[in-house]
């Protein structure tokens, strides 16, 4: 997230905000110098988080009604003055915090109340967006909720808040329709449609001052957090609160010149104290218009990102987008399949857990099988949490890897802007398995990561409308037909796109990426920036053809050979002989002798003639007259298949037992030995990805530098023919 620095006096400078999740392992009591281990520190942070959760939940539940949300949406108090931007100050201006009191006999400092009130204000303000959408849908409820007419859509758009996507409208319509089918009437508002939002056990330290928390940076890799924590679950007096000094190890993503802000504490289910540390640093301000070179990326199912480079040429009505046609692919097939399998396993565990819980509830405590069902449900719940954590961590790793690759490609190719499909216009429809896998990917996290890394590199990220990018041809704007493969154009499919008018035949995602970069570069003047999130979006669709051009050719082969010959050391004089070689290398019979030998052979029955280049082993399966399938060498259909783990990564090969390979005094093979022995097993690793390599272009082929208007042309052995340069 970026924003201009107020009062900095520097033109073109912005602040890049980010959050780094750190871990607090131990602390020290400031008064006595006693060392506090991770277990005790986690317990005391949990005491504070539980108190904050109770106060926040009570305040949200007390103000979860239409009148309170109306007052909060108006943004003014009883005297007509504007409410402060800080949530806890707004709560106290409205006198809402007076209705929430601490438990009897528990002493809670005022600064802890501030944190709970800030968390409650943020939760209620987030509900205002849902409230506006639900109110607009209820005010224009159609006769048929499954299919609105043009007039009903126009009436709905007139009362909706700005920036609402079609996916949000459909989701709220389904929610209201389910309530209508269950209760027989429309809900009065979002407070009737939904219950009070659930709050998590966390501590918002940003609303507290120096009497409760302080933060200072010790060096480039360490920050010191001083926070007052309770010593027991129900502190009775102020003596039950003590200052704890916690040293936090900063990750490498926090730059040495970054400004640290007050963090948020939250205990995790894995027994860890997570410290969400916001930090900011100066970043170059970017502009929304005036870009000439850009990258367009299309979302895919297995191929997570498919990009193409585009250049805007010409001015005025003669503007057009040209591309070199080189696809940039980030293929996460293996990881995507693993995520899809883990999601299915997670749903299966949740179903079994709910089933055992329902059986236990039906039997009751006197039944002998009641405790057994509860134990099984508890074990399944723990395993479900582990699978969820694995999916979450793998999603994060995949998203940031894809974002890093995309930004590196843009920086290497000289692109100043990246165009992505607008996620709000994408939604999985029907019951297709491909759509289910696509909707379960981490596209939102990838988009946020690309925005963050692009801001650090001075690259703009803009979203464009996604509707119709795979429908029309980028070369002639005629309708495309989709097929399984380029050699199966008579069948209907998904992967391959073909245009019958201009003859275009390419990957579907590659063709969509060309149209995305064209929409982005041609509609730069229609870019809008959200004031809250600072995200940039283009909602105006401008479709135009994309011209395929080629870059200037590289140095010819003859010049390369000549340069190598000049740089190579001189060869020794004399005949070209190899020491120890007594006779020439034998070769296969070729030319007339081979044909003559065939003519000299005795006459045989006519048969098919074979070339001398034919391989000695068949490369396709063949069937004998007896029906036995014969496969190429190395494939035995009669031997049973070997089950179990594949050799490699510590698993000994069948023909090379590990005990014969181990040197004296060693118990296992090294990773290097495993990699050298089983390359096939390593190529199909769990985290293996296939992506186009990042090649920085030389000035000869890259974007223009200085006062040059086009890239330099490579030297040629002869005068080249006229061609269009990229």
C-alpha positions in Angstrom: 0.0 0.0 0.0 1.4 3.4 -1.0 0.5 6.9 -0.1 2.0 10.4 -0.4 4.0 11.7 2.5 2.2 14.7 4.0 4.4 17.7 4.6 7.5 15.9 3.3 8.3 18.7 0.8 9.6 16.1 -1.7 7.9 15.8 -5.0 7.3 12.3 -6.3 8.0 10.5 -3.0 5.5 8.1 -1.5 5.4 5.8 1.5 5.2 2.1 1.1 3.4 0.4 3.9 3.8 -3.3 4.6 3.4 -5.8 7.5 6.0 -8.4 8.5 4.9 -11.3 10.7 7.6 -11.9 13.4 7.7 -14.3 16.3 8.3 -13.5 20.0 10.2 -16.3 21.7 11.0 -14.9 25.1 11.1 -11.8 27.2 12.4 -10.2 30.4 10.6 -8.7 33.3 11.7 -5.1 33.4 11.4 -4.7 37.2 13.2 -7.8 38.4 15.2 -8.9 35.3 13.7 -12.3 35.4 13.8 -14.3 32.2 10.4 -15.3 30.8 10.3 -18.3 28.5 8.2 -18.7 25.5 5.6 -20.9 27.3 5.0 -18.3 30.1 5.1 -15.4 27.7 2.5 -17.1 25.4 0.3 -17.6 28.5 0.4 -14.0 29.5 -0.2 -12.7 26.0 -3.1 -15.1 25.8 -4.5 -13.5 29.0 -4.4 -10.1 27.4 -5.9 -11.3 24.1 -8.7 -13.0 25.9 -9.6 -9.8 27.8 -9.5 -7.8 24.6 -11.7 -10.4 22.8 -14.4 -10.3 25.5 -14.5 -6.5 25.5 -14.5 -6.2 21.7 -17.2 -8.9 21.3 -19.5 -7.3 23.8 -19.2 -3.9 22.2 -19.8 -5.3 18.7 -22.8 -7.3 19.8 -24.3 -4.3 21.7 -24.1 -2.1 18.6 -25.1 -4.6 16.0 -28.3 -2.9 14.9 -29.5 -0.7 12.1 -29.5 2.5 14.0 -25.9 2.2 15.2 -24.7 1.4 11.8 -26.6 4.3 10.4 -24.9 6.7 12.8 -21.5 5.3 12.1 -22.1 5.6 8.3 -23.2 9.2 8.7 -19.8 10.0 10.2 -21.1 12.7 12.6 -22.0 12.8 16.3 -25.0 14.2 18.1 -23.6 17.8 17.9 -23.1 17.5 14.1 -19.3 17.3 14.3 -17.3 14.9 12.2 -16.2 11.7 13.9 -12.4 11.1 14.3 -10.7 8.7 12.0 -9.3 6.7 14.9 -11.9 4.1 15.9 -11.5 4.3 19.7 -11.9 8.1 19.7 -15.1 7.7 17.5 -16.5 5.1 20.0 -15.9 7.5 22.9 -17.3 10.5 21.1 -20.6 8.5 20.5 -20.6 7.3 24.2 -20.8 3.7 23.0 -17.9 2.4 25.2 -19.7 3.2 28.4 -22.1 0.3 27.9 -19.3 -2.2 28.0 -17.7 -3.0 31.4 -15.0 -5.3 32.5 -15.8 -8.6 34.3 -16.5 -8.3 38.1 -13.2 -8.2 40.0 -11.0 -7.7 37.0 -8.8 -4.6 36.6 -8.4 -3.5 33.0 -6.3 -0.4 32.2 -7.8 2.3 30.1 -5.2 1.7 27.3 -6.4 -1.9 27.0 -9.9 -0.6 26.6 -8.7 1.6 23.8 -7.4 -1.4 21.9 -10.7 -3.2 22.3 -12.6 -0.2 21.2 -10.4 0.3 18.2 -10.9 -3.3 17.1 -14.7 -3.0 17.5 -14.8 0.2 15.5 -12.8 -1.4 12.6 -15.2 -4.4 12.7 -18.3 -2.3 12.5 -16.9 0.0 9.8 -16.1 -3.1 7.7 -19.8 -4.1 7.9 -20.9 -0.8 6.4 -19.9 -2.0 2.9 -22.0 -5.1 3.2 -24.8 -3.0 4.7 -24.9 -0.8 1.6 -25.0 -3.7 -0.9 -27.7 -5.5 1.0 -29.9 -2.4 1.3 -29.6 -1.7 -2.5 -30.5 -5.3 -3.4 -33.5 -5.3 -1.0 -34.7 -1.9 -2.4 -34.7 -3.2 -5.9 -35.6 -6.9 -5.3 -36.4 -8.4 -8.7 -39.4 -10.6 -9.7 -37.0 -13.4 -10.6 -33.8 -13.2 -8.4 -32.0 -15.7 -10.7 -32.3 -13.5 -13.8 -32.8 -9.7 -13.7 -34.0 -7.7 -16.6 -32.2 -4.8 -18.1 -34.4 -2.3 -16.3 -33.9 -4.1 -12.9 -30.1 -4.0 -13.4 -30.2 -0.3 -14.2 -32.3 0.4 -11.1 -29.9 -1.6 -9.0 -26.8 0.1 -10.3 -28.3 3.5 -9.6 -28.5 2.8 -5.8 -25.4 0.6 -5.3 -22.3 2.1 -3.8 -19.4 2.9 -6.1 -17.0 0.1 -7.0 -19.4 -2.9 -6.3 -18.6 -5.9 -8.6 -21.0 -8.3 -10.1 -19.7 -11.1 -8.0 -20.7 -9.2 -4.8 -24.1 -8.6 -6.1 -24.6 -12.3 -6.9 -23.3 -13.4 -3.5 -25.7 -11.1 -1.6 -28.6 -12.1 -3.8 -28.0 -15.7 -3.1 -27.8 -15.0 0.7 -31.1 -13.0 0.6 -32.8 -15.7 -1.5 -31.8 -18.4 1.0 -33.2 -16.3 3.9 -36.4 -15.8 1.9 -36.8 -19.5 1.3 -36.3 -20.3 5.0 -38.4 -17.5 6.6 -40.8 -16.7 3.9 -40.1 -12.9 3.9 -37.3 -10.6 3.1 -34.8 -9.5 5.8 -35.0 -5.9 7.2 -31.3 -5.4 6.7 -27.8 -6.8 7.2 -28.2 -7.0 11.0 -31.2 -9.4 10.5 -29.6 -11.3 7.6 -26.3 -11.9 9.6 -25.4 -12.2 13.2 -22.8 -10.1 15.0 -19.3 -10.6 13.4 -16.9 -12.8 15.3 -13.8 -11.3 16.6 -10.4 -13.0 17.0 -8.3 -13.1 20.2 -5.7 -10.4 19.3 -4.4 -7.2 20.9 -4.4 -4.0 18.8 -1.4 -2.1 20.3 -1.7 0.7 17.8 -4.4 2.4 19.9 -2.3 2.4 23.0 0.3 5.0 24.1 3.6 4.9 26.0 1.9 4.0 29.2 1.1 0.6 27.8 3.5 -0.1 25.0 6.8 1.3 23.4 8.7 0.1 20.4 12.4 1.0 19.5 14.8 -0.4 17.0 18.0 -1.7 18.4 19.9 -2.5 15.2 19.2 -3.5 11.6 17.9 -6.9 12.6 16.4 -6.4 16.1 13.5 -4.4 17.5 12.7 -4.1 21.2 9.0 -4.1 22.3 8.0 -3.1 25.8 4.5 -4.0 26.7 2.6 -4.3 30.0 1.0 -7.8 30.3 -1.2 -9.3 33.0 0.4 -11.9 35.2 -2.8 -13.9 35.7 -6.0 -14.5 33.8 -8.1 -12.2 36.0 -5.9 -9.4 37.3 -7.5 -7.8 40.3 -5.2 -4.7 40.8 -2.5 -2.8 38.9 0.1 -4.9 40.6 -1.0 -7.9 38.5 0.3 -6.1 35.4 4.1 -5.9 34.7 6.3 -4.6 32.0 7.8 -7.2 29.7 10.8 -6.5 27.3 10.6 -8.6 24.2 13.4 -8.6 21.6 12.0 -9.3 18.1 14.1 -10.6 15.3 13.3 -8.7 12.1 13.1 -10.6 8.8 15.1 -9.6 5.8 12.1 -7.9 4.1 12.3 -5.1 6.6 14.8 -2.6 5.2 17.3 -0.9 7.4 15.8 2.5 6.6 12.2 1.4 7.3 10.2 3.1 10.0 8.6 0.7 12.5 5.1 1.2 13.8 3.2 -0.3 16.8 2.5 -4.0 16.1 -0.4 -6.3 16.9 0.0 -9.4 19.1 -1.9 -12.6 18.5 -1.4 -16.1 19.9 -1.7 -18.8 17.3 -3.1 -22.3 17.5 0.4 -23.8 17.1 1.7 -22.2 20.3 3.4 -19.3 18.8 3.3 -15.5 19.6 2.8 -13.8 16.2 3.8 -10.1 16.1 2.3 -8.4 13.1 4.8 -5.5 12.7 3.8 -2.7 10.3 6.7 -0.8 8.7 7.0 1.9 6.1 9.7 3.2 3.8 10.1 5.8 1.0 9.1 4.6 -2.4 9.1 6.3 -5.8 5.8 7.7 -6.7 4.3 6.2 -9.9 2.0 7.8 -12.5 -1.1 6.2 -14.0 -0.6 7.5 -17.6 2.1 8.0 -20.1 3.4 4.4 -20.3 4.7 3.0 -23.5 5.9 -0.5 -22.5 3.8 -2.8 -20.4 3.2 -6.4 -19.4 -0.2 -8.1 -19.4 -0.9 -11.3 -17.4 -3.8 -13.7 -17.7 -4.9 -16.0 -14.9 -5.1 -19.7 -15.7 -6.0 -23.0 -14.1 -2.6 -24.8 -14.0 -0.6 -22.1 -15.6 -1.0 -19.6 -12.9 0.2 -16.6 -14.9 0.7 -16.2 -18.6 2.1 -12.9 -19.8 3.1 -11.0 -22.9 5.1 -7.8 -23.5 3.4 -5.0 -25.4 4.6 -1.6 -26.7 2.3 1.4 -27.5 3.3 3.0 -30.8 1.9 6.0 -32.6 -0.1 8.9 -31.3 -3.7 9.9 -31.5 -6.0 7.8 -33.7 -3.0 6.0 -35.2 -2.1 4.4 -31.8 -1.7 0.7 -31.8 -0.2 -2.0 -29.6 2.6 -4.3 -30.9 4.1 -7.3 -29.3 7.0 -9.6 -30.0 4.8 -12.7 -29.3 7.1 -14.2 -26.7 5.0 -15.9 -24.0 6.0 -15.6 -20.3 4.7 -18.6 -18.4 4.6 -19.3 -14.7 3.4 -23.0 -14.6 2.4 -24.2 -11.1 0.8 -27.5 -12.2 2.4 -29.6 -9.5 1.7 -27.2 -6.7 -1.8 -26.5 -7.9 -2.5 -30.3 -8.0 -1.2 -30.6 -4.5 -3.3 -27.7 -3.3 -6.4 -29.2 -4.9 -5.7 -32.6 -3.2 -5.2 -30.9 0.2 -8.4 -29.0 -0.1 -10.3 -32.2 -0.9 -8.6 -33.9 2.1 -9.6 -30.9 4.3 -13.2 -31.1 3.3 -13.2 -34.9 3.9 -11.8 -34.4 7.4 -14.4 -31.7 8.2 -17.2 -34.0 7.1 -16.0 -36.9 9.3 -15.5 -34.6 12.3 -19.0 -33.2 12.0 -20.4 -36.7 11.6 -18.8 -37.9 14.8 -19.9 -34.8 16.6 -23.5 -35.3 15.5 -23.4 -38.9 16.6 -22.1 -37.9 20.0 -24.8 -35.2 20.4 -27.4 -37.8 19.5 -26.3 -40.4 22.0 -25.7 -38.2 25.0 -23.3 -38.6 27.9 -24.7 -41.8 29.6 -24.1 -43.8 26.4 -20.8 -45.8 26.4 -19.9 -44.7 22.9 -20.4 -41.0 23.6 -16.8 -40.4 24.8 -15.4 -42.5 21.9 -17.2 -40.4 19.3 -16.0 -37.1 21.0 -12.4 -38.4 21.0 -12.5 -39.2 17.3 -14.0 -35.8 16.5 -11.3 -34.1 18.6 -8.5 -36.0 16.7 -10.1 -35.1 13.3 -10.3 -31.5 14.3 -6.6 -31.3 15.1 -5.7 -33.0 11.8 -8.1 -30.6 10.0 -6.2 -27.6 11.5 -2.9 -29.1 10.4 -4.1 -29.5 6.8 -5.5 -26.0 6.9 -2.1 -24.6 8.0 -0.3 -26.5 5.3 -2.6 -25.2 2.6 -2.2 -21.7 4.0 1.6 -21.8 4.0 1.8 -23.3 0.5 -0.6 -20.7 -0.8 1.6 -17.9 0.6 4.8 -19.4 -0.8 3.2 -19.9 -4.2 1.7 -16.4 -4.3 4.9 -14.6 -3.4 7.0 -16.7 -5.8 4.6 -15.8 -8.7 4.6 -12.1 -7.8 8.4 -12.0 -7.5 8.7 -13.6 -10.9 6.2 -11.2 -12.5 7.9 -8.1 -11.2 11.4 -9.4 -12.2 10.1 -10.0 -15.7 8.7 -6.4 -15.9 12.0 -4.9 -14.6 14.1 -7.0 -17.0 12.0 -6.1 -20.0 11.8 -2.4 -19.2 8.1 -2.4 -18.6 6.8 0.5 -16.4 3.3 -1.0 -15.9 1.7 -4.4 -15.2 -1.9 -5.1 -16.3 -3.9 -7.8 -14.5 -7.4 -9.0 -14.9 -9.9 -7.5 -12.5 -10.6 -10.2 -9.9 -14.0 -8.7 -9.1 -15.2 -9.7 -12.5 -14.0 -13.3 -12.3 -16.2 -16.0 -10.8 -16.5 -19.7 -11.2 -19.9 -20.7 -12.6 -21.5 -24.0 -13.0 -20.0 -27.3 -11.7 -16.9 -27.6 -13.8 -13.9 -29.0 -12.0 -11.6 -26.5 -13.8 -13.6 -23.6 -12.5 -13.5 -25.0 -9.0 -9.8 -25.3 -9.1 -9.4 -21.8 -10.5 -11.6 -20.2 -7.8 -9.6 -21.9 -5.1 -6.3 -20.4 -6.2 -4.5 -17.6 -4.5 -5.2 -14.9 -7.1 -6.0 -12.2 -4.6 -2.8 -12.8 -2.6 -0.8 -12.8 -5.9 -2.4 -9.5 -7.0 -1.6 -7.9 -3.6 2.0 -9.2 -3.7 2.5 -7.9 -7.2 1.2 -4.5 -6.1 3.6 -4.4 -3.2 6.7 -5.6 -5.0 5.8 -3.4 -8.0 5.6 -0.3 -5.7 9.0 -1.1 -4.4 10.4 -1.3 -7.9 8.5 1.8 -9.2 6.2 -0.3 -11.4 2.5 0.5 -11.7 -0.1 -2.3 -11.3 -3.5 -1.7 -12.9 -6.4 -4.0 -13.3 -8.5 -4.2 -16.5 -11.9 -5.7 -17.3 -11.6 -9.5 -17.7 -14.9 -10.1 -19.6 -14.3 -11.3 -23.2 -10.5 -11.5 -23.1 -10.6 -15.1 -24.3 -13.6 -14.7 -26.6 -12.2 -12.5 -29.4 -9.1 -12.9 -31.5 -6.3 -10.4 -30.6 -5.3 -10.1 -34.3 -8.7 -9.4 -36.0 -11.3 -9.2 -33.1 -13.4 -12.0 -34.5 -14.8 -14.9 -32.4 -12.3 -17.5 -31.4 -13.0 -21.3 -31.2 -11.5 -23.3 -28.4 -10.1 -26.8 -28.8 -8.1 -29.3 -26.7 -4.9 -29.1 -28.8 -3.7 -27.5 -32.1 -4.0 -30.9 -33.9 -7.6 -31.4 -32.7 -9.4 -28.4 -34.1 -12.5 -30.4 -34.9 -13.1 -31.0 -31.2 -14.4 -28.6 -28.5 -12.0 -28.0 -25.6 -10.5 -25.3 -23.4 -6.7 -25.0 -23.8 -6.2 -24.0 -27.4 -7.6 -21.0 -29.3 -8.1 -20.8 -33.1 -9.4 -18.1 -35.4 -10.9 -19.2 -38.6 -10.7 -15.7 -40.2 -7.0 -14.8 -39.7 -5.7 -18.2 -39.0 -4.4 -17.4 -35.5 -3.6 -20.6 -33.5 -2.1 -20.3 -30.0 -2.6 -21.0 -26.4 -5.8 -19.6 -25.0 -4.1 -17.8 -22.1 -1.5 -16.4 -24.4 -4.1 -14.9 -26.6 -6.0 -13.5 -23.6 -2.7 -11.9 -22.3 -2.3 -10.0 -25.6 -5.8 -8.5 -25.3 -5.2 -7.6 -21.6 -2.0 -5.6 -22.4 -3.8 -3.9 -25.3 -6.8 -2.9 -23.1 -4.4 -1.5 -20.5 -2.1 0.5 -22.7 -5.0 2.0 -24.9 -7.2 3.0 -21.9 -4.6 4.6 -19.6 -6.5 7.9 -19.5 -9.5 6.0 -17.9 -7.5 4.8 -14.8 -9.2 5.5 -11.5 -7.4 5.3 -8.1 -9.1 4.3 -4.9 -8.5 6.8 -2.1 -8.5 4.2 0.6 -6.5 1.3 -0.8 -4.7 3.3 -3.6 -5.4 0.5 -6.1 -5.7 1.5 -9.7 -8.4 0.1 -12.0 -9.6 0.6 -15.6 -13.3 -0.1 -16.0 -13.5 1.3 -19.6 -13.0 -1.4 -22.2 -11.2 -0.3 -25.4 -10.6 -3.3 -27.8 -8.2 -3.0 -30.6 -6.0 -5.4 -32.6 -2.6 -6.4 -31.5 0.1 -6.5 -34.2 2.8 -9.1 -34.0 6.2 -7.8 -34.9 9.7 -9.1 -34.4 12.7 -7.7 -32.8 15.9 -7.0 -34.8 17.7 -10.2 -35.5 20.7 -11.1 -33.5 24.2 -11.4 -35.0 24.3 -13.9 -37.8 25.9 -17.3 -37.4 28.8 -16.4 -39.6 29.7 -13.4 -37.5 29.5 -15.5 -34.3 31.8 -18.1 -35.8 34.2 -15.4 -36.9 34.2 -13.8 -33.5 34.8 -17.2 -31.8 37.6 -17.9 -34.2 39.3 -14.6 -33.4 39.0 -15.1 -29.7 40.0 -18.8 -29.7 43.7 -19.6 -29.1 45.7 -20.6 -32.2 45.9 -24.2 -33.1 49.2 -26.0 -33.3 50.7 -26.6 -36.7 50.9 -30.1 -38.1 48.5 -32.9 -39.0 45.3 -33.3 -37.0 46.2 -36.5 -35.1 45.0 -37.9 -31.8 47.7 -39.4 -29.5 47.3 -43.2 -29.4 44.9 -43.4 -32.3 46.2 -45.9 -34.9 43.3 -46.2 -37.4 40.5 -44.0 -38.6 37.1 -44.1 -36.9 34.8 -46.7 -38.5 31.6 -45.4 -40.0 28.4 -47.0 -41.2 28.2 -47.8 -44.9 26.7 -44.9 -46.8 26.2 -43.8 -50.4 26.4 -46.1 -53.4 28.1 -48.9 -51.5 25.1 -49.3 -49.2 22.7 -49.3 -52.1 24.9 -51.6 -54.1 25.0 -54.0 -51.2 21.2 -54.0 -51.2 21.1 -54.7 -54.9 23.7 -57.5 -54.6 21.5 -59.3 -52.0 19.4 -62.3 -53.1 16.0 -61.6 -54.3 13.4 -61.6 -51.5 9.7 -61.0 -51.2 8.8 -57.3 -51.7 8.5 -55.4 -48.4 8.6 -51.9 -47.0 12.0 -50.2 -47.4 13.5 -48.7 -44.3 15.8 -45.8 -43.8 19.2 -46.2 -42.2 18.1 -43.6 -39.7 15.3 -45.8 -38.3 15.8 -46.6 -34.6 16.5 -50.1 -33.6 13.8 -50.0 -30.9 10.1 -49.2 -31.6 8.9 -46.1 -29.9 5.2 -47.0 -29.8 3.4 -50.1 -28.4 2.8 -53.0 -30.9 0.6 -56.1 -30.6 1.8 -59.6 -31.6 -0.6 -62.0 -33.3 -1.0 -63.8 -29.9 -2.4 -60.6 -28.4 0.6 -59.8 -26.1 1.5 -56.1 -26.0 5.1 -55.4 -26.8 6.5 -52.1 -25.6 9.9 -50.4 -26.2 13.0 -51.6 -24.4 12.9 -51.0 -20.7 9.1 -51.6 -20.4 8.1 -55.1 -19.2 4.4 -55.7 -19.2 4.6 -59.1 -17.6 6.5 -58.1 -14.4 4.3 -56.6 -11.7 4.5 -52.9 -11.1 6.7 -51.8 -8.2 4.6 -50.0 -5.5 5.9 -47.7 -2.7 8.0 -44.6 -2.7 10.1 -43.8 -5.7 13.9 -44.1 -5.3 15.6 -40.9 -4.3 15.5 -38.4 -1.4 16.9 -41.0 1.0 15.1 -44.0 -0.5 17.6 -46.6 -1.8 17.2 -47.8 -5.4 16.3 -51.5 -5.9 19.5 -52.3 -7.8 21.8 -50.2 -5.6 21.2 -51.0 -1.9 22.0 -48.1 0.4 24.1 -50.2 2.8 26.6 -50.9 0.0 27.0 -47.2 -0.9 27.5 -45.9 2.6 31.0 -45.0 3.5 32.4 -46.1 6.8 31.0 -44.2 9.8 28.0 -42.7 7.9 24.4 -43.6 8.4 22.7 -42.0 5.3 23.4 -40.7 1.9 24.0 -37.0 1.3 21.5 -34.9 -0.6 24.0 -34.5 -3.4 24.2 -38.3 -3.9 20.4 -38.6 -3.9 20.1 -35.9 -6.5 22.8 -37.4 -8.8 21.2 -40.8 -8.5 17.6 -40.1 -9.1 17.0 -37.0 -11.2 13.5 -38.1 -12.2 12.3 -38.2 -8.6 13.7 -34.7 -8.1 12.0 -33.3 -11.2 8.6 -34.2 -9.8 9.1 -32.7 -6.4 6.3 -31.2 -4.4 7.3 -27.6 -4.7 8.6 -27.8 -8.3 7.6 -25.0 -10.6 8.1 -24.3 -14.3 8.5 -20.6 -15.2 10.0 -18.7 -18.1 13.5 -17.6 -17.2 14.1 -13.9 -16.5 16.4 -12.6 -19.3 17.3 -8.9 -19.1 17.4 -7.5 -22.6 20.5 -5.7 -23.9 20.1 -2.1 -25.2 20.1 -3.5 -28.6 16.8 -5.3 -28.1 15.4 -3.6 -25.0 13.4 -0.3 -24.6 14.9 2.9 -26.0 17.4 4.7 -23.8 18.1 8.4 -23.8 16.9 10.3 -26.8 16.6 7.2 -29.0 13.1 6.5 -30.3 13.7 2.8 -31.1 16.1 0.0 -30.3 19.4 -0.2 -32.2 19.6 -2.7 -35.0 22.1 -5.5 -34.8 25.0 -5.7 -37.2 24.4 -7.9 -40.3 26.7 -9.6 -42.7 24.6 -8.1 -45.5 21.9 -5.5 -45.7 18.8 -6.8 -44.0 15.4 -6.7 -45.5 12.8 -4.2 -44.4 10.9 -5.2 -41.4 9.0 -3.7 -38.5 11.0 -3.3 -35.3 9.6 -3.7 -31.8 
